[in-house]
Amino acid sequence: MIHRTLTLIAAVILAAISASANAANTPTDANIGGHVIDKENGEHITGCIVKILGSNLATMTDASGHYVFRDLRPGDYTLEVSYMGYSNLKKSTSVKSHQTVELNFEIEPDAFMLDQVVVTSSKTETRRRESASLVNVLSGNTFLNVGACSLADGLDFQPGVRVEND
């Protein structure tokens, strides 16, 4: 009798744990999706990072410039899209269970960031948007802050840069 009672209690506890675990993993079908396009020419942008602020959720736009977040918890969300050479853009939305919200972004090229020049080790000029890797960007304020009289004086304070005079 005691064995049966313990078995019954154990079965009830396991059923309750299983039900609560299934409830936590139940798809909500609350989705947010859309596309990212260039505001100037209307073209879809591949490889943009779209993230939900305040969480660890992020994705990238696919080859057609689209993204989707599936089975979110119902609630309010703020999404931010970023892409090199473009200004970041944030938008907020709400999503309910069994609802799909379309949230599209039109991002603008950041003219300041696009035309900067990168100095390479091959001593050739490369536009920032065409450079494979960027190390650092210096402004005129940097040179003023270190009291540089020449470019070489200002570069002496940059990590990884060695200036030699011939």
Secondary structure, 3 states (H helix, E strand, C coil): CHHHHHHHHHHHHHHHHHHHHHHHHCCCCCEEEEEEEECCCCCECCCCEEEECCCCCEEECCCCCEEEECCCCCEEEEEEEECCCECCEEEEEEECCCCEEECCEEECECHHHHCCEEECCCCCEEEHHHCCCCCCCCCHHHHHHCCCCCHHHHHCCCCCCCCCCC
